[in-house]
Amino acid sequence: MFRITKEFHFSASHQLCGLPEDHPCSRMHGHNYIVEVELSAPELDENGFVLDYRALSPLKKWIDDSLDHRHLNDVFGHDMVTSERLAKEVFDWAKPKWEQVTAVRVSETPKTWAEYRP
């Protein structure tokens, strides 16, 4: 199995409503997010790629247009936009476009990652 990843960056705010008031994430706050998309294939294409990285340009555009400098609770319409849920949202957007997508990882801080892998 061949595996590649591509990383995307954006900044956005969110608020985890429903947590205790003294929890820092219950207040609106922001992150410099890193999204890593993993693609896999048992064989390489005629150019020797799992997928040409340039083919992922629509994902960058969607992230820039829909997520960057937005309030993610408003974007996704619910009060618990966690890294875990964000990873699944990105996966669900990307998978129909590229069958090779196998996982999405999201980082809110340099020390934390959440992954969605069906």
DSSP file (Angstrom, degrees, kcal/mol; ACC not computed):
  #  RESIDUE AA STRUCTURE BP1 BP2  ACC     N-H-->O    O-->H-N    N-H-->O    O-->H-N    TCO  KAPPA ALPHA  PHI   PSI    X-CA   Y-CA   Z-CA
    1    1 A M              0   0    0      0, 0.0     2,-0.4     0, 0.0    42,-0.0   0.000 360.0 360.0 360.0 132.0    0.0    0.0    0.0
    2    2 A F  E     -A   41   0A   0     39,-3.2    39,-2.1    41,-0.1     2,-0.4  -0.805 360.0-169.7 -97.9 142.5    1.3    3.4   -0.9
    3    3 A R  E     +A   40   0A   0     -2,-0.4     2,-0.3    37,-0.2    37,-0.2  -0.998   9.6 174.7-137.4 135.8    0.4    6.3    1.4
    4    4 A I  E     -A   39   0A   0     35,-2.7    35,-2.7    -2,-0.4     2,-0.3  -0.925   9.7-160.1-131.2 160.3    0.8   10.1    1.0
    5    5 A T  E     -A   38   0A   0     -2,-0.3     2,-0.4    33,-0.2    33,-0.2  -0.978   3.0-163.3-136.8 154.0   -0.3   13.1    3.1
    6    6 A K  E     -A   37   0A   0     31,-1.8    31,-2.8    -2,-0.3     2,-0.4  -0.998  14.2-142.6-136.3 140.3   -0.8   16.7    2.5
    7    7 A E  E     -A   36   0A   0     -2,-0.4     2,-0.3    29,-0.2    29,-0.2  -0.818  14.6-174.3-108.1 140.6   -1.0   19.4    5.1
    8    8 A F  E     -A   35   0A   0     27,-2.9    27,-3.0    -2,-0.4     2,-0.4  -0.948   8.9-152.6-129.9 150.6   -3.3   22.5    5.1
    9    9 A H  E     +A   34   0A   0     -2,-0.3     2,-0.3    25,-0.2    25,-0.2  -0.953  21.0 153.4-126.9 143.9   -3.4   25.4    7.5
   10   10 A F  E     -A   33   0A   0     23,-1.8    23,-2.2    -2,-0.4     2,-0.4  -0.976  31.3-131.0-158.6 162.1   -6.2   27.8    8.6
   11   11 A S  E     +A   32   0A   0     -2,-0.3    58,-4.6    21,-0.3    59,-0.5  -0.949  37.3 147.2-117.5 137.9   -7.2   29.9   11.6
   12   12 A A  E     -A   31   0A   0     19,-1.9    19,-2.5    -2,-0.4     2,-0.3  -0.983  35.6-121.8-161.0 163.9  -10.6   29.9   13.1
   13   13 A S  E     +Ab  30  71A   0     57,-2.4    59,-3.0    -2,-0.3     2,-0.3  -0.727  28.0 166.1-107.8 162.1  -12.6   30.2   16.3
   14   14 A H  E     -A   29   0A   0     15,-2.6    15,-2.3    -2,-0.3     2,-0.3  -0.961  21.3-145.9-160.6 171.8  -15.0   27.9   18.0
   15   15 A Q        -     0   0    0     -2,-0.3     2,-1.3    13,-0.2    66,-0.5  -0.979  12.9-141.5-146.3 130.8  -16.7   27.4   21.3
   16   16 A L    >   -     0   0    0      9,-2.8     3,-1.2    -2,-0.3    64,-0.2  -0.713  28.1-163.2 -96.4  86.5  -17.5   24.1   23.0
   17   17 A C  T 3   +     0   0    0     62,-1.9    10,-0.1    -2,-1.3     9,-0.0  -0.361  68.1  41.9 -68.8 146.8  -20.9   24.9   24.5
   18   18 A G  T 3  S+     0   0    0      1,-0.4    -1,-0.2     8,-0.1     3,-0.1   0.257  83.8 116.3  98.7 -12.6  -22.2   22.6   27.2
   19   19 A L  S <  S-     0   0    0     -3,-1.2    -1,-0.4     1,-0.1     0, 0.0  -0.490  82.9 -78.5 -79.4 159.9  -18.8   22.3   29.0
   20   20 A P    >   -     0   0    0      0, 0.0     3,-2.2     0, 0.0     6,-0.3  -0.256  42.8-115.3 -56.4 147.4  -18.6   23.6   32.6
   21   21 A E  T 3  S+     0   0    0      1,-0.3     5,-0.1    -3,-0.1    -2,-0.1   0.783 114.9  57.1 -57.8 -29.3  -18.2   27.4   32.7
   22   22 A D  T 3  S+     0   0    0      4,-0.1    -1,-0.3     3,-0.0     5,-0.0   0.510  82.1 102.2 -83.5  -2.1  -14.8   27.1   34.3
   23   23 A H  S X  S-     0   0    0     -3,-2.2     3,-2.0     1,-0.1     4,-0.4  -0.693  73.6-138.2 -79.5 128.5  -13.5   25.0   31.3
   24   24 A P  G >  S+     0   0    0      0, 0.0     3,-1.1     0, 0.0    -1,-0.1   0.796 100.4  59.3 -60.2 -28.0  -11.4   27.2   29.0
   25   25 A C  G 3  S+     0   0    0      1,-0.2    -9,-2.8   -10,-0.1     4,-0.1   0.570  87.3  74.8 -79.3  -6.3  -12.9   25.7   25.9
   26   26 A S  G <  S+     0   0    0     -3,-2.0     2,-0.3    -6,-0.3    -1,-0.2   0.690  89.3  72.2 -75.9 -16.5  -16.4   26.8   27.0
   27   27 A R  S <  S-     0   0    0     -3,-1.1   -11,-0.3    -4,-0.4     2,-0.1  -0.664 103.5 -92.4 -92.7 152.9  -15.4   30.3   26.0
   28   28 A M        +     0   0    0     -2,-0.3     2,-0.3   -13,-0.1   -13,-0.2  -0.449  62.6 153.2 -62.5 134.1  -15.0   31.4   22.4
   29   29 A H  E     -A   14   0A   0    -15,-2.3   -15,-2.6    -2,-0.1     2,-0.3  -0.946  30.9-126.8-155.3 170.6  -11.4   31.0   21.4
   30   30 A G  E     -A   13   0A   0     -2,-0.3     2,-0.3   -17,-0.3   -17,-0.3  -0.818  12.5-164.5-128.1 165.3   -9.3   30.4   18.3
   31   31 A H  E     -A   12   0A   0    -19,-2.5   -19,-1.9    -2,-0.3     2,-0.9  -0.961  28.9-125.3-140.5 156.6   -6.7   28.0   16.9
   32   32 A N  E     -A   11   0A   0     76,-0.6   -21,-0.3    -2,-0.3     2,-0.1  -0.886  47.3-153.4 -98.6  95.8   -4.2   27.9   14.1
   33   33 A Y  E     -A   10   0A   0    -23,-2.2   -23,-1.8    -2,-0.9     2,-0.4  -0.366  16.7-158.6 -77.5 147.9   -5.4   24.6   12.8
   34   34 A I  E     -AC   9 107A   0     73,-1.9    73,-2.7   -25,-0.2     2,-0.5  -0.999   8.5-166.9-120.8 127.7   -3.4   22.1   10.8
   35   35 A V  E     -AC   8 106A   0    -27,-3.0   -27,-2.9    -2,-0.4     2,-0.5  -0.967   0.8-167.6-114.8 127.4   -5.3   19.6    8.7
   36   36 A E  E     -AC   7 105A   0     69,-2.9    69,-2.9    -2,-0.5     2,-0.5  -0.970   4.1-160.3-118.0 122.3   -3.5   16.6    7.3
   37   37 A V  E     -AC   6 104A   0    -31,-2.8   -31,-1.8    -2,-0.5     2,-0.4  -0.883   5.8-155.7-104.4 128.9   -5.2   14.5    4.6
   38   38 A E  E     -AC   5 103A   0     65,-2.9    64,-2.7    -2,-0.5    65,-1.3  -0.877   9.6-173.4-105.5 135.1   -4.0   11.0    4.0
   39   39 A L  E     -AC   4 101A   0    -35,-2.7   -35,-2.7    -2,-0.4     2,-0.3  -0.977   4.2-173.8-126.9 142.0   -4.5    9.2    0.7
   40   40 A S  E     +A    3   0A   0     60,-2.9   -37,-0.2    -2,-0.4     3,-0.1  -0.959   9.1 172.5-136.8 151.7   -3.7    5.5    0.0
   41   41 A A  E     -A    2   0A   0    -39,-2.1   -39,-3.2    -2,-0.3    10,-0.0  -0.970  33.1-137.9-155.8 143.8   -3.6    3.2   -3.0
   42   42 A P  S    S+     0   0    0      0, 0.0     2,-0.3     0, 0.0    -1,-0.1   0.777  95.1  27.7 -72.6 -24.7   -2.4   -0.3   -3.6
   43   43 A E  S    S-     0   0    0    -41,-0.1     2,-0.2     7,-0.1   -41,-0.1  -0.946  83.6-116.4-134.0 154.3   -0.9    0.7   -6.9
   44   44 A L        -     0   0    0     -2,-0.3     6,-0.2     1,-0.1     7,-0.0  -0.576  33.5-112.7 -86.7 154.7    0.5    3.9   -8.3
   45   45 A D    >   -     0   0    0      4,-3.3     3,-2.1    -2,-0.2    -1,-0.1  -0.089  45.9 -80.5 -75.6-176.4   -1.1    5.7  -11.3
   46   46 A E  T 3  S+     0   0    0      1,-0.3    -1,-0.1     2,-0.1    -2,-0.0   0.675 132.6  51.1 -63.0 -17.5    0.5    6.0  -14.7
   47   47 A N  T 3  S-     0   0    0      2,-0.2    -1,-0.3     3,-0.0     3,-0.1   0.399 122.1-103.4 -98.5   1.4    2.6    9.0  -13.4
   48   48 A G  S <  S+     0   0    0     -3,-2.1     2,-0.3     1,-0.3    -2,-0.1   0.709  81.8 123.5  85.7  21.0    3.9    7.1  -10.3
   49   49 A F        -     0   0    0      1,-0.2    -4,-3.3     3,-0.0    -1,-0.3  -0.803  64.2-147.9-112.6 152.0    1.5    8.9   -7.9
   50   50 A V  S    S-     0   0    0      1,-0.4     2,-0.3    -2,-0.3    -1,-0.2   0.882 100.0 -27.6 -67.8 -48.6   -1.1    7.8   -5.4
   51   51 A L  S    S-     0   0    0     -3,-0.1    -1,-0.4   -12,-0.1     2,-0.3  -0.901  75.4-101.2-161.4 139.3   -2.6   11.2   -6.5
   52   52 A D    >   -     0   0    0     -2,-0.3     3,-2.2    -3,-0.2     4,-0.4  -0.502  30.5-134.9 -62.5 125.8   -0.9   14.3   -7.8
   53   53 A Y  G >  S+     0   0    0      1,-0.3     3,-1.9    -2,-0.3    -1,-0.2   0.827 103.6  65.3 -53.7 -32.6   -0.8   16.7   -4.9
   54   54 A R  G >  S+     0   0    0      1,-0.3     3,-1.7     2,-0.2    -1,-0.3   0.762  86.3  70.5 -63.3 -24.0   -1.9   19.4   -7.2
   55   55 A A  G <  S+     0   0    0     -3,-2.2    -1,-0.3     1,-0.3    -2,-0.2   0.698  87.3  67.0 -65.5 -17.5   -5.2   17.6   -7.6
   56   56 A L  G X>  +     0   0    0     -3,-1.9     4,-1.5    -4,-0.4     3,-1.1   0.360  65.9 106.8 -85.9   6.2   -6.0   18.6   -4.0
   57   57 A S  H <> S+     0   0    0     -3,-1.7     4,-2.4     1,-0.3    -1,-0.2   0.852  72.5  59.7 -53.7 -38.4   -6.2   22.3   -4.9
   58   58 A P  H 3> S+     0   0    0      0, 0.0     4,-2.4     0, 0.0    -1,-0.3   0.846 102.5  53.5 -61.3 -30.7  -10.1   22.2   -4.5
   59   59 A L  H <> S+     0   0    0     -3,-1.1     4,-2.7     2,-0.2    -2,-0.2   0.925 108.3  48.8 -68.1 -43.4   -9.6   21.1   -0.8
   60   60 A K  H  X S+     0   0    0     -4,-1.5     4,-2.9     1,-0.2     5,-0.2   0.920 112.0  49.8 -59.5 -43.0   -7.3   24.1   -0.2
   61   61 A K  H  X S+     0   0    0     -4,-2.4     4,-3.0     2,-0.2     5,-0.3   0.925 110.9  48.9 -62.9 -44.4   -9.9   26.4   -1.8
   62   62 A W  H  X>S+     0   0    0     -4,-2.4     4,-2.9     2,-0.2     5,-0.5   0.919 113.2  47.2 -61.7 -44.4  -12.7   24.9    0.3
   63   63 A I  I  X>S+     0   0    0     -4,-2.7     5,-2.3     3,-0.2     4,-2.1   0.947 115.9  44.9 -61.5 -48.1  -10.7   25.3    3.5
   64   64 A D  I  <5S+     0   0    0     -4,-2.9    -2,-0.2    -5,-0.2    -1,-0.2   0.908 121.8  37.5 -62.9 -42.6   -9.7   28.9    2.6
   65   65 A D  I  <5S+     0   0    0     -4,-3.0    -2,-0.2    -5,-0.2    -1,-0.2   0.836 129.5  27.4 -79.8 -33.5  -13.2   29.9    1.5
   66   66 A S  I  <5S+     0   0    0     -4,-2.9    -3,-0.2    -5,-0.3    -2,-0.2   0.737 131.7  21.2-105.2 -26.6  -15.3   28.0    4.1
   67   67 A L  I ><<S+     0   0    0     -4,-2.1     3,-1.4    -5,-0.5    -3,-0.2   0.765  87.9 101.5-115.0 -36.7  -13.2   27.6    7.3
   68   68 A D  T 3 <S-     0   0    0     -5,-2.3   -56,-0.2     1,-0.3     3,-0.1  -0.319 102.4  -4.6 -64.7 129.5  -10.4   30.1    7.4
   69   69 A H  T 3  S+     0   0    0    -58,-4.6     2,-0.3     1,-0.2    -1,-0.3   0.864 108.6 121.7  55.6  41.4  -11.1   33.1    9.7
   70   70 A R  S <  S-     0   0    0     -3,-1.4   -57,-2.4   -59,-0.5     2,-0.8  -0.805  73.1-109.8-121.4 165.4  -14.6   31.8   10.4
   71   71 A H  B >>  -b   13   0A   0     -2,-0.3     4,-1.7   -59,-0.2     3,-1.1  -0.896  29.1-152.6 -95.3 110.5  -16.4   30.8   13.6
   72   72 A L  H 3> S+     0   0    0    -59,-3.0     4,-2.5    -2,-0.8     6,-0.3   0.759  90.0  63.4 -63.8 -27.6  -16.7   27.0   13.1
   73   73 A N  H 3>>S+     0   0    0    -60,-0.3     4,-1.3     1,-0.2     5,-0.8   0.906 108.6  43.4 -60.3 -39.3  -19.9   26.7   15.2
   74   74 A D  H <45S+     0   0    0     -3,-1.1    -2,-0.2     2,-0.2    -1,-0.2   0.892 112.2  53.2 -71.2 -39.8  -21.6   28.9   12.6
   75   75 A V  H  <5S+     0   0    0     -4,-1.7    -2,-0.2     1,-0.2    -1,-0.2   0.926 121.6  29.2 -61.3 -45.9  -20.0   27.0    9.7
   76   76 A F  H  <5S-     0   0    0     -4,-2.5    -1,-0.2     2,-0.2    -2,-0.2   0.530 102.5-127.5 -98.9  -7.0  -21.2   23.6   10.9
   77   77 A G  T  <5S+     0   0    0     -4,-1.3     2,-0.3    -5,-0.3    -3,-0.2   0.751  71.6  93.2  72.4  24.8  -24.3   24.7   12.7
   78   78 A H  S   <S-     0   0    0     -5,-0.8     3,-0.2    -6,-0.3    -1,-0.2  -0.967  73.5-123.4-146.4 168.2  -23.7   23.0   16.0
   79   79 A D  S    S+     0   0    0     -2,-0.3   -62,-1.9     1,-0.2     2,-0.2   0.354  95.5  62.0 -94.8   4.6  -22.2   23.9   19.4
   80   80 A M        +     0   0    0    -64,-0.2     2,-1.5    -7,-0.1    -1,-0.2  -0.527  54.0 163.6-131.4  67.8  -19.6   21.2   19.7
   81   81 A V        +     0   0    0    -66,-0.5     2,-0.1    -3,-0.2    -8,-0.1  -0.673  20.4 171.2 -87.3  87.7  -17.1   21.6   16.9
   82   82 A T     >  -     0   0    0     -2,-1.5     4,-2.5     1,-0.1     5,-0.2  -0.437  49.6-105.9 -88.7 167.7  -14.2   19.5   18.3
   83   83 A S  H  > S+     0   0    0      1,-0.2     4,-2.5     2,-0.2     5,-0.2   0.874 122.2  56.1 -60.0 -37.0  -11.1   18.5   16.4
   84   84 A E  H  > S+     0   0    0      2,-0.2     4,-1.6     1,-0.2    -1,-0.2   0.937 110.6  42.4 -61.7 -46.7  -12.6   15.0   16.2
   85   85 A R  H  > S+     0   0    0      1,-0.2     4,-2.5     2,-0.2    -2,-0.2   0.868 112.1  54.5 -69.7 -35.7  -15.7   16.3   14.5
   86   86 A L  H  X S+     0   0    0     -4,-2.5     4,-2.4     2,-0.2     5,-0.2   0.905 105.3  53.8 -63.6 -40.3  -13.7   18.7   12.3
   87   87 A A  H  X S+     0   0    0     -4,-2.5     4,-2.3     1,-0.2    -1,-0.2   0.912 111.0  46.2 -59.3 -42.4  -11.6   15.7   11.1
   88   88 A K  H  X S+     0   0    0     -4,-1.6     4,-3.1     2,-0.2    -2,-0.2   0.897 109.8  53.7 -68.8 -39.3  -14.8   13.9   10.0
   89   89 A E  H  X S+     0   0    0     -4,-2.5     4,-1.6     2,-0.2    -2,-0.2   0.927 111.9  44.8 -60.0 -44.7  -16.3   17.0    8.3
   90   90 A V  H  X S+     0   0    0     -4,-2.4     4,-2.4     2,-0.2     5,-0.2   0.918 113.7  50.4 -66.3 -42.4  -13.1   17.4    6.2
   91   91 A F  H  X S+     0   0    0     -4,-2.3     4,-3.1    -5,-0.2    -2,-0.2   0.944 109.6  50.5 -58.4 -48.2  -13.1   13.6    5.5
   92   92 A D  H  < S+     0   0    0     -4,-3.1    -1,-0.2     1,-0.2    -2,-0.2   0.804 112.7  47.3 -63.7 -28.8  -16.7   13.7    4.4
   93   93 A W  H  < S+     0   0    0     -4,-1.6     4,-0.3    -5,-0.2    -1,-0.2   0.894 119.4  38.4 -74.9 -41.1  -16.0   16.6    2.1
   94   94 A A  H >X S+     0   0    0     -4,-2.4     4,-1.9     1,-0.2     3,-1.2   0.848 100.6  69.7 -82.7 -36.4  -12.9   15.1    0.5
   95   95 A K  T 3< S+     0   0    0     -4,-3.1     6,-0.2     1,-0.3    -1,-0.2   0.863  96.5  52.0 -57.9 -42.6  -13.8   11.4    0.2
   96   96 A P  T 34 S+     0   0    0      0, 0.0    -1,-0.3     0, 0.0     3,-0.2   0.774 113.6  46.8 -65.5 -21.3  -16.4   11.8   -2.6
   97   97 A K  T <4 S+     0   0    0     -3,-1.2     2,-0.4    -4,-0.3    -2,-0.2   0.818 124.4  25.6 -87.5 -33.1  -13.9   13.8   -4.6
   98   98 A W    ><  -     0   0    0     -4,-1.9     3,-1.9     1,-0.1    -1,-0.3  -0.926  61.2-161.4-137.1 109.1  -10.9   11.4   -4.2
   99   99 A E  T 3  S+     0   0    0     -2,-0.4    -1,-0.1     1,-0.3   -59,-0.1   0.717  88.2  70.3 -62.6 -19.5  -11.5    7.8   -3.5
  100  100 A Q  T 3   +     0   0    0    -61,-0.1   -60,-2.9   -50,-0.1    -1,-0.3   0.605  68.5 114.1 -74.8 -11.3   -7.9    7.5   -2.2
  101  101 A V  E <   +C   39   0A   0     -3,-1.9   -62,-0.3   -62,-0.3     3,-0.1  -0.453  31.4 162.4 -65.3 124.7   -8.7    9.5    0.9
  102  102 A T  E     +     0   0A   0    -64,-2.7     2,-0.3     1,-0.4   -63,-0.2   0.584  57.9   1.2-118.8 -18.5   -8.3    7.2    3.9
  103  103 A A  E     -C   38   0A   0    -65,-1.3   -65,-2.9    14,-0.1     2,-0.4  -0.985  49.8-149.7-165.0 157.6   -7.9    9.5    6.9
  104  104 A V  E     -CD  37 116A   0     12,-2.0    12,-2.8    -2,-0.3     2,-0.4  -0.998  13.1-164.9-134.7 133.6   -7.9   13.1    8.1
  105  105 A R  E     -CD  36 115A   0    -69,-2.9   -69,-2.9    -2,-0.4     2,-0.4  -0.919   3.3-164.1-116.1 144.6   -6.0   14.4   11.1
  106  106 A V  E     -CD  35 114A   0      8,-2.9     8,-2.4    -2,-0.4     2,-0.4  -0.994   2.2-165.5-131.3 134.4   -6.6   17.8   12.7
  107  107 A S  E     +C   34   0A   0    -73,-2.7   -73,-1.9    -2,-0.4     6,-0.2  -0.974  14.9 175.5-118.9 132.7   -4.3   19.7   15.1
  108  108 A E  S    S+     0   0    0     -2,-0.4   -76,-0.6     4,-0.3    -1,-0.1   0.698  78.6  18.3 -98.1 -29.7   -5.4   22.6   17.3
  109  109 A T  S >  S-     0   0    0      3,-0.5     3,-1.4   -78,-0.1    -1,-0.2  -0.898  88.7-100.4-136.5 163.5   -2.1   22.9   19.1
  110  110 A P  T 3  S+     0   0    0      0, 0.0     3,-0.0     0, 0.0    -1,-0.0   0.703 121.5  43.8 -60.1 -17.5    1.4   21.7   18.5
  111  111 A K  T 3  S+     0   0    0      1,-0.0     2,-0.4     2,-0.0    -4,-0.0   0.426 103.7  71.0-108.5   0.8    0.9   18.9   21.0
  112  112 A T    <   +     0   0    0     -3,-1.4    -3,-0.5     2,-0.0     2,-0.3  -0.948  47.6 172.9-128.1 142.2   -2.6   17.6   20.1
  113  113 A W        -     0   0    0     -2,-0.4     2,-0.4    -6,-0.2    -6,-0.2  -0.995  10.7-165.4-140.2 144.0   -4.0   15.6   17.1
  114  114 A A  E     -D  106   0A   0     -8,-2.4    -8,-2.9    -2,-0.3     2,-0.4  -0.971  14.2-162.2-123.9 144.7   -7.4   14.1   16.4
  115  115 A E  E     -D  105   0A   0     -2,-0.4     2,-0.5   -10,-0.2   -10,-0.2  -0.980  14.3-160.0-131.7 140.1   -7.9   11.6   13.5
  116  116 A Y  E     +D  104   0A   0    -12,-2.8   -12,-2.0    -2,-0.4    -2,-0.0  -0.986  23.3 159.3-115.2 122.4  -10.9   10.3   11.7
  117  117 A R              0   0    0     -2,-0.5   -14,-0.1   -14,-0.2    -2,-0.0  -0.904 360.0 360.0-141.5 107.2  -10.3    7.0    9.9
  118  118 A P              0   0    0      0, 0.0   -15,-0.1     0, 0.0    -1,-0.0   0.554 360.0 360.0 -66.5 360.0  -13.4    5.0    8.9
